[in-house]
Amino acid sequence: MRALRVLPAVLLALGLAVGCGAHEGPADEPSSSTPSGYADMQKKVDAAESAAAEADRDARTDK
């Protein structure tokens, strides 16, 4: 049950980090294959998925 309380906080923090990221200087020219910042976004998604999986494992052991 503790994991169910932690997961929304992790997702909220991730959303704020992505939405409130620093926007400095002029925008770079986007490449034709991937949008600007895609690699950073993918790292954050991977971290959130890892945190969710850890929370699920923790929830199973708390029962």
Wavefront OBJ file of the C-alpha trace (Angstrom):
o trace
v 0.000 0.000 0.000
v 2.918 2.312 0.620
v 3.834 2.059 -3.044
v 0.404 3.307 -4.052
v 1.050 6.442 -2.017
v 4.550 6.926 -3.442
v 3.673 6.450 -7.120
v 1.516 9.616 -7.490
v 4.261 11.691 -5.869
v 6.847 10.283 -8.280
v 4.622 10.974 -11.268
v 3.874 14.511 -10.045
v 7.575 15.248 -9.576
v 8.324 13.889 -13.034
v 5.563 16.003 -14.582
v 6.821 19.140 -12.873
v 10.407 18.442 -13.900
v 9.419 17.993 -17.529
v 6.932 20.880 -17.613
v 9.028 23.379 -15.689
v 12.397 22.624 -17.262
v 14.762 25.478 -17.992
v 14.170 27.177 -21.321
v 17.288 29.218 -22.000
v 18.243 31.032 -25.180
v 16.788 30.634 -28.643
v 15.227 27.358 -29.655
v 17.496 24.945 -31.477
v 16.601 23.766 -34.932
v 14.678 20.515 -34.478
v 16.084 17.528 -36.303
v 13.907 15.789 -38.827
v 13.979 12.451 -37.000
v 13.482 13.292 -33.297
v 12.257 16.331 -31.382
v 14.603 18.496 -29.338
v 15.169 17.123 -25.844
v 13.974 13.642 -26.765
v 16.953 11.906 -25.131
v 16.417 13.753 -21.841
v 12.712 13.014 -21.969
v 13.419 9.321 -22.589
v 15.755 9.206 -19.569
v 13.032 10.712 -17.382
v 10.443 8.248 -18.673
v 12.829 5.357 -18.022
v 13.438 6.634 -14.482
v 9.698 6.929 -13.832
v 9.066 3.419 -15.161
v 11.865 2.090 -12.977
v 10.422 3.853 -9.922
v 6.967 2.469 -10.682
v 8.357 -1.060 -11.038
v 10.215 -0.689 -7.746
v 7.039 0.558 -6.071
v 5.154 -2.463 -7.425
v 7.809 -4.839 -6.084
v 7.708 -3.053 -2.733
v 3.913 -3.299 -2.625
v 4.049 -7.044 -3.232
v 6.500 -7.542 -0.362
v 4.441 -5.386 2.054
v 1.407 -7.681 1.866
l 1 2 3 4 5 6 7 8 9 10 11 12 13 14 15 16 17 18 19 20 21 22 23 24 25 26 27 28 29 30 31 32 33 34 35 36 37 38 39 40 41 42 43 44 45 46 47 48 49 50 51 52 53 54 55 56 57 58 59 60 61 62 63
